[in-house]
Amino acid sequence: MRIIGTIPHPRFKIVAYSTDHHFYIEIEAGPMKQCHKLHKEQVQNLEGIRKWLDEDFQKETYELFERMYQSSQGSLNRNFTP
């Protein structure tokens, strides 16, 4: 797996990797990370990945990060707060 590029974003750190058959996209926000695999038959290059990261997907990704963070904090509070 090799890095093919980063995609600038005001809220996320986005890094795209390439394998033989897939692109692997890591999206980070604070302590949370989402990873997605896109088959190279669907998306051919970094520009295609940028297109895949459309406004609706970015909005849903942010909402999912919020839910992930709340879930993580809830577990910490339940299990590690006296």
DOMI-578819 format. One record per residue: residue number from 1; residue in one letter; x, y, z of N, C-alpha, C in turn. Coordinates in nm, 2 decimals, always signed. Last residue first. Layout:
BEGIN
(NUM,"a",(X,Y,Z),(X,Y,Z),(X,Y,Z)) ...
% end
This chain:
BEGIN
(82,"p",(-1.56,+0.76,+3.83),(-1.61,+0.72,+3.96),(-1.75,+0.78,+3.99)) (81,"t",(-1.53,+0.65,+3.50),(-1.56,+0.77,+3.58),(-1.62,+0.72,+3.72)) (80,"f",(-1.52,+0.43,+3.34),(-1.39,+0.48,+3.40),(-1.41,+0.61,+3.48)) (79,"n",(-1.76,+0.36,+3.23),(-1.67,+0.25,+3.27),(-1.55,+0.31,+3.35)) (78,"r",(-1.92,+0.57,+3.15),(-1.98,+0.46,+3.22),(-1.88,+0.37,+3.29)) (77,"n",(-1.73,+0.74,+3.02),(-1.80,+0.79,+3.14),(-1.86,+0.67,+3.22)) (76,"l",(-1.65,+0.57,+2.81),(-1.55,+0.62,+2.91),(-1.62,+0.66,+3.03)) (75,"s",(-1.90,+0.55,+2.68),(-1.84,+0.43,+2.73),(-1.73,+0.47,+2.84)) (74,"g",(-1.94,+0.82,+2.60),(-2.03,+0.75,+2.69),(-1.97,+0.63,+2.75)) (73,"q",(-1.72,+0.86,+2.43),(-1.72,+0.93,+2.55),(-1.82,+0.87,+2.65)) (72,"s",(-1.80,+0.69,+2.22),(-1.67,+0.67,+2.29),(-1.67,+0.73,+2.43)) (71,"s",(-2.04,+0.81,+2.14),(-2.04,+0.67,+2.19),(-1.92,+0.64,+2.27)) (70,"q",(-1.95,+1.06,+2.06),(-2.04,+1.05,+2.17),(-2.05,+0.91,+2.23)) (69,"y",(-1.79,+0.98,+1.85),(-1.73,+1.05,+1.96),(-1.82,+1.04,+2.08)) (68,"m",(-1.98,+0.87,+1.67),(-1.87,+0.79,+1.72),(-1.81,+0.85,+1.85)) (67,"r",(-2.14,+1.10,+1.62),(-2.20,+0.98,+1.69),(-2.09,+0.89,+1.75)) (66,"e",(-1.94,+1.26,+1.49),(-2.01,+1.31,+1.61),(-2.07,+1.19,+1.69)) (65,"f",(-1.89,+1.09,+1.27),(-1.79,+1.12,+1.36),(-1.84,+1.17,+1.49)) (64,"l",(-2.14,+1.11,+1.14),(-2.10,+0.99,+1.19),(-1.99,+1.00,+1.29)) (63,"e",(-2.14,+1.38,+1.07),(-2.24,+1.34,+1.16),(-2.20,+1.20,+1.22)) (62,"y",(-1.92,+1.37,+0.88),(-1.91,+1.45,+1.00),(-2.01,+1.41,+1.11)) (61,"t",(-2.04,+1.21,+0.69),(-1.92,+1.16,+0.76),(-1.90,+1.24,+0.89)) (60,"e",(-2.25,+1.36,+0.60),(-2.28,+1.24,+0.67),(-2.16,+1.19,+0.74)) (59,"k",(-2.10,+1.57,+0.48),(-2.19,+1.60,+0.59),(-2.22,+1.48,+0.67)) (58,"q",(-1.96,+1.42,+0.28),(-1.88,+1.49,+0.39),(-1.97,+1.53,+0.51)) (57,"f",(-2.17,+1.34,+0.12),(-2.09,+1.24,+0.19),(-2.01,+1.30,+0.31)) (56,"d",(-2.26,+1.59,+0.03),(-2.35,+1.50,+0.11),(-2.27,+1.40,+0.19)) (55,"e",(-2.04,+1.67,-0.12),(-2.08,+1.75,-0.01),(-2.17,+1.66,+0.08)) (54,"d",(-1.82,+1.39,-0.21),(-1.91,+1.50,-0.24),(-1.96,+1.57,-0.11)) (53,"l",(-1.60,+1.21,-0.26),(-1.61,+1.29,-0.14),(-1.70,+1.41,-0.16)) (52,"w",(-1.59,+1.14,-0.53),(-1.67,+1.06,-0.44),(-1.69,+1.13,-0.30)) (51,"k",(-1.42,+1.34,-0.62),(-1.56,+1.34,-0.66),(-1.64,+1.26,-0.57)) (50,"r",(-1.18,+1.25,-0.50),(-1.23,+1.38,-0.47),(-1.38,+1.39,-0.50)) (49,"i",(-1.16,+1.01,-0.64),(-1.18,+1.00,-0.50),(-1.23,+1.14,-0.45)) (48,"g",(-1.11,+1.10,-0.90),(-1.23,+1.03,-0.87),(-1.26,+1.02,-0.72)) (47,"e",(-0.85,+1.21,-0.85),(-0.96,+1.30,-0.89),(-1.10,+1.23,-0.87)) (46,"l",(-0.71,+0.98,-0.80),(-0.73,+1.07,-0.69),(-0.84,+1.17,-0.72)) (45,"n",(-0.88,+0.72,-1.00),(-0.77,+0.80,-0.96),(-0.80,+0.89,-0.84)) (44,"q",(-1.11,+0.56,-1.06),(-0.98,+0.53,-1.12),(-0.86,+0.61,-1.07)) (43,"v",(-1.36,+0.37,-0.91),(-1.29,+0.50,-0.91),(-1.15,+0.48,-0.96)) (42,"q",(-1.44,+0.11,-0.99),(-1.54,+0.22,-0.97),(-1.48,+0.36,-0.97)) (41,"e",(-1.22,-0.04,-1.01),(-1.31,-0.04,-1.12),(-1.41,+0.07,-1.11)) (40,"k",(-1.10,-0.01,-0.77),(-1.04,+0.07,-0.87),(-1.13,+0.06,-1.00)) (39,"h",(-1.31,+0.01,-0.49),(-1.25,-0.07,-0.59),(-1.21,+0.02,-0.71)) (38,"l",(-1.24,+0.16,-0.19),(-1.31,+0.18,-0.31),(-1.24,+0.10,-0.42)) (37,"k",(-1.28,+0.16,+0.16),(-1.21,+0.09,+0.04),(-1.30,+0.11,-0.08)) (36,"h",(-1.23,+0.37,+0.43),(-1.32,+0.32,+0.33),(-1.23,+0.26,+0.22)) (35,"c",(-1.23,+0.46,+0.77),(-1.16,+0.40,+0.66),(-1.25,+0.35,+0.56)) (34,"q",(-1.22,+0.71,+1.02),(-1.30,+0.62,+0.93),(-1.22,+0.58,+0.81)) (33,"k",(-1.14,+0.79,+1.35),(-1.09,+0.77,+1.21),(-1.19,+0.68,+1.14)) (32,"m",(-1.10,+1.03,+1.62),(-1.18,+0.93,+1.54),(-1.12,+0.91,+1.40)) (31,"p",(-0.99,+1.23,+1.76),(-0.94,+1.10,+1.79),(-1.01,+0.99,+1.71)) (30,"g",(-1.01,+1.46,+1.49),(-0.97,+1.44,+1.63),(-0.93,+1.30,+1.66)) (29,"a",(-1.08,+1.28,+1.22),(-1.13,+1.40,+1.29),(-1.10,+1.38,+1.43)) (28,"e",(-0.98,+1.13,+0.91),(-0.96,+1.15,+1.05),(-1.02,+1.29,+1.10)) (27,"i",(-1.01,+0.89,+0.67),(-1.06,+1.02,+0.71),(-1.05,+1.03,+0.86)) (26,"e",(-0.85,+0.71,+0.43),(-0.86,+0.73,+0.57),(-0.91,+0.88,+0.59)) (25,"i",(-0.91,+0.49,+0.17),(-0.92,+0.63,+0.21),(-0.94,+0.64,+0.36)) (24,"y",(-0.77,+0.30,-0.07),(-0.80,+0.30,+0.07),(-0.80,+0.44,+0.12)) (23,"f",(-0.85,+0.15,-0.37),(-0.81,+0.27,-0.31),(-0.86,+0.27,-0.16)) (22,"h",(-0.76,-0.18,-0.49),(-0.85,-0.08,-0.42),(-0.77,+0.05,-0.39)) (21,"h",(-0.58,-0.35,-0.61),(-0.72,-0.35,-0.66),(-0.81,-0.24,-0.60)) (20,"d",(-0.33,-0.30,-0.50),(-0.34,-0.35,-0.63),(-0.48,-0.33,-0.69)) (19,"t",(-0.37,+0.03,-0.34),(-0.33,-0.11,-0.34),(-0.35,-0.17,-0.48)) (18,"s",(-0.31,+0.35,-0.23),(-0.34,+0.27,-0.34),(-0.29,+0.13,-0.31)) (17,"y",(-0.47,+0.60,-0.02),(-0.37,+0.50,-0.05),(-0.41,+0.42,-0.17)) (16,"a",(-0.53,+0.93,+0.09),(-0.56,+0.82,+0.00),(-0.44,+0.73,-0.03)) (15,"v",(-0.64,+1.11,+0.37),(-0.52,+1.05,+0.31),(-0.57,+0.93,+0.22)) (14,"i",(-0.75,+1.39,+0.53),(-0.79,+1.28,+0.44),(-0.66,+1.24,+0.37)) (13,"k",(-0.87,+1.52,+0.82),(-0.74,+1.49,+0.75),(-0.78,+1.37,+0.66)) (12,"f",(-1.14,+1.77,+0.83),(-1.08,+1.63,+0.83),(-0.94,+1.63,+0.78)) (11,"r",(-1.21,+2.04,+0.81),(-1.25,+1.96,+0.93),(-1.17,+1.83,+0.94)) (10,"p",(-1.12,+2.14,+0.56),(-1.11,+2.22,+0.69),(-1.14,+2.15,+0.81)) (9,"h",(-0.90,+1.96,+0.36),(-1.03,+1.97,+0.41),(-1.02,+2.05,+0.54)) (8,"p",(-0.70,+1.82,+0.09),(-0.72,+1.93,+0.19),(-0.87,+1.94,+0.23)) (7,"i",(-0.60,+1.50,+0.06),(-0.70,+1.59,+0.01),(-0.73,+1.69,+0.12)) (6,"t",(-0.30,+1.35,-0.04),(-0.38,+1.40,+0.06),(-0.48,+1.49,+0.00)) (5,"g",(-0.19,+1.05,-0.22),(-0.21,+1.19,-0.20),(-0.29,+1.22,-0.07)) (4,"i",(-0.11,+0.79,-0.22),(-0.12,+0.86,-0.35),(-0.15,+1.01,-0.34)) (3,"i",(+0.09,+0.57,-0.04),(+0.01,+0.70,-0.03),(+0.01,+0.75,-0.17)) (2,"r",(+0.06,+0.22,-0.09),(+0.13,+0.34,-0.09),(+0.04,+0.46,-0.09)) (1,"m",(+0.09,-0.12,+0.00),(+0.00,+0.00,+0.00),(+0.09,+0.12,+0.00)) 
% end
